[in-house]
């Protein structure tokens, strides 16, 4: 969860604690119908944010796999370039001895 008040991501359990506090406030104040609506809105927002976090985690996993794949290709190209460079040096040496 992103806590706008402090600009940090908070644990999902803190949202559950806030839910319980809101429920308790509603029971204590006797105005549960209004808090019930706020509680439902809060639950929906929690579900939306949790879904968004999960989506971002999956996107991060895909990007990590793509990065690893690109790194593998770059490593292979580095080896191939080394072979070409070695062949080029060998050809230059053979041309200089003729």
C-alpha positions as CSV (number, residue, x, y, z in Angstrom):
1,X,0.0,0.0,0.0
2,X,1.2,3.5,-0.7
3,X,0.6,5.8,2.3
4,X,0.3,9.3,0.9
5,X,0.8,10.9,4.3
6,X,4.4,9.7,4.6
7,X,5.1,8.7,1.0
8,X,5.9,5.1,1.8
9,X,4.5,1.7,1.1
10,X,2.8,0.2,4.2
11,X,2.1,-3.4,4.9
12,X,-1.3,-4.8,3.9
13,X,-2.0,-5.7,7.5
14,X,-2.1,-2.0,8.5
15,X,-5.1,-1.7,6.3
16,X,-6.8,-4.5,8.1
17,X,-6.0,-2.8,11.4
18,X,-7.6,0.4,10.1
19,X,-10.7,-1.6,9.0
20,X,-11.1,-3.0,12.5
21,X,-10.6,0.5,14.0
22,X,-13.3,1.9,11.7
23,X,-15.7,-0.9,12.6
24,X,-15.1,-0.2,16.3
25,X,-15.6,3.5,15.8
26,X,-18.9,2.8,14.1
27,X,-20.1,0.6,16.9
28,X,-19.0,3.0,19.6
29,X,-20.5,6.1,18.0
30,X,-23.8,4.5,17.0
31,X,-23.5,5.8,13.4
32,X,-22.5,2.5,11.9
33,X,-24.5,3.1,8.7
34,X,-22.3,6.0,7.6
35,X,-19.1,4.2,8.7
36,X,-20.4,1.0,7.0
37,X,-20.4,2.8,3.7
38,X,-16.9,4.2,4.4
39,X,-15.7,0.8,5.4
40,X,-17.0,-0.8,2.1
41,X,-15.3,2.0,0.1
42,X,-12.1,1.4,2.0
43,X,-12.4,-2.4,1.4
44,X,-12.9,-1.8,-2.3
45,X,-9.9,0.6,-2.4
46,X,-7.8,-2.0,-0.6
47,X,-8.8,-4.7,-3.1
48,X,-8.0,-2.3,-6.0
49,X,-4.6,-1.4,-4.6
50,X,-3.7,-5.0,-3.8
51,X,-4.7,-6.0,-7.3
52,X,-2.5,-3.2,-8.7
53,X,0.5,-4.2,-6.5
54,X,0.1,-7.8,-7.8
55,X,-0.1,-6.6,-11.4
56,X,3.1,-4.5,-10.9
57,X,4.9,-7.4,-9.3
58,X,4.0,-9.6,-12.3
59,X,5.2,-6.9,-14.7
60,X,8.4,-6.6,-12.7
61,X,8.9,-10.4,-13.1
62,X,8.4,-10.2,-16.9
63,X,10.9,-7.3,-17.1
64,X,13.4,-9.3,-15.0
65,X,13.1,-12.3,-17.4
66,X,13.5,-10.0,-20.4
67,X,16.6,-8.4,-18.9
68,X,18.1,-11.8,-18.1
69,X,17.4,-12.9,-21.7
70,X,19.0,-9.7,-23.1
71,X,22.0,-10.2,-20.8
72,X,22.4,-13.8,-22.2
73,X,22.3,-12.5,-25.8
74,X,24.8,-9.7,-24.9
75,X,27.2,-12.4,-23.4
76,X,26.9,-14.5,-26.5
77,X,27.6,-11.5,-28.7
78,X,30.7,-10.7,-26.6
79,X,32.0,-14.2,-27.1
80,X,31.3,-14.0,-30.9
81,X,33.0,-10.6,-31.1
82,X,36.1,-12.0,-29.3
83,X,36.2,-14.8,-31.9
84,X,36.0,-12.4,-34.8
85,X,38.7,-10.2,-33.2
86,X,40.9,-13.2,-32.8
87,X,40.5,-14.2,-36.4
88,X,41.1,-10.7,-37.6
89,X,44.4,-10.5,-35.6
90,X,45.4,-13.9,-37.0
91,X,44.7,-12.7,-40.5
92,X,46.7,-9.5,-40.0
93,X,49.7,-11.4,-38.6
94,X,49.6,-13.8,-41.6
95,X,49.4,-10.9,-44.0
96,X,52.4,-9.2,-42.4
97,X,54.6,-12.3,-42.7
98,X,54.1,-12.7,-46.5
